[in-house]
């Protein structure tokens, strides 16, 4: 039956059904759906009655098949709804409710459809598509787009039918609402359905409204390029098509094209921006610098500094400063930011990080005080300041910063910063502060647990470190980079902790064997930890010799 009925061969399907020695709900559903698709309401209804007469209980697919019949009227539809509600099937899933929506849509009963839609407890993509299409066909374009936006925000991926449904309202001169079509293009761009966005765009260009509306045309082009931005050279091809058209590209058009281009296309767009006069635009210049840096063409990015007659915009300066920092040119970073009148948060963080890496620790705290006086610092600035405190082993400064975080807003201090603070307090000898910070954290990740385990091991509390490791396992977080139980190779940090624990408690032979067995050459830190253990062991032996 399933083989013949989809192709409209109802007669043969019915013969198979009549000759079945034993029927079930599925066989009845197949025949009811076949007759419904064929428009044979009488035959479908007779099968439905016969099914119930034989003692078979209809399910949601039975009602869905009947409600899908084009010949069904409203009264019969509501009778089926009442029967489905009585049996509880209307509330099981969205099948029956969605089929009823389709019936109401065919009959043009908008108010009843809205009421049924609100009553459906579990809506799926088909339900939303059905309602979006119905609203568009009834001329409720705005409501259709609102529901389309809700679908996108819910994380439920739209299908082909979703776009067909929302576009069904954009017909005729009165129904062509440009702002709503831009919403559709933008939404399709965000979910990387550029092919469908192109279809919408072509329909808009073919209408009688767009040709004289240059501003709206630019918005459409930009949204379309945004949709193709992840597809390599497609965005720049669209920009080339846009230039000879009736609307000129804006700085946003150039920015979108530049960010999705390779080095050769970036050079071409750079020349084009000079020709058109956009090179002095902050948005375009920042995009070019960022794209050059991303394409590993550092010389081209840095050339903006030497060739520009005017100070670089903040975003562009931040990109250049990051290049300087990666190259170890911290002095140039400071020089670059000295010309900025209004540095943003990113600028402050880059400058503080540059001073820290350059060893200008006093400058770091001076900049930190300046930043805090102007606005609340973010987590990246706190991390830079805490890192300097760790390098200086200055517990007083760390406590002051911690107090500042608590005073301003401890909720701003996320897991990332708290992990740094646990490590910082531990390395500065304040184990109690590390444990307190760990206990106060509401959200922990594998780095949090690693930090507290490392701190406990560093202070010689091997048993407590192992207990924390077990506790971490009980919470469902798996340790990273551990071989035995987890099948992951240990890295240098794990070997350092193990060597430190063995050497600290006098197991020098075992520590030496572990260093020798490491899969990578021992570094200076390995040797220093081992020698400190030897020194401590020798001191203890000397004391014992004197005592004897």
Buried (B, 14 or more C-beta within 10 A) or exposed (E): BEEBBEEEEBEEBBEBBEEEEEBEBEBBBBBBBBBBBBEBBEBBBEBBEEBBEEEBEBBBBBBBBBBBBEBBEEEBBBEBBEBBEEBEBBBBBBBBBBBBBBBBBBBEBBEBBBEBBEEBEEBBBBBBBBBBBBBBBBBBBEBBBBBBBEBBEEEBEBEEBBBBBBBBBBBEEEEBBBEBBBBBBBBBBEEEBBEBBBBBBEBBEEBEEBEEBEEBBBBBBBBBBBBBBEEEBBBBBBBEEBEEBEBEBBBBBBBBBBBBBEBEBBBBBBEBBEEBEBBEBBBBBBBBBBBBBBBEBBEBBBEBBEEBEEEBBBBBBBBBBBBBBEEEBBEBBBEBBEEBEEBBBBBBBBBBBBBBBBEBBEBBBEBBEEBBEEEEBBBBBBBBBBBBBBBBEBBEBBBEBBEBBEEEEEEEBEBBBBBBBBBBBBBBEBBEBBBEBBEEBEEBEBBBBBBBBBBBBBBBBBEBBEEBBEEBBEEEBEBBBBEEEEEEEBEBEBBBBBBBBBBBBBBBEBBBEBBEEBEEEBEEBBEEBBEEBBEBBEEEEEEEEEEE
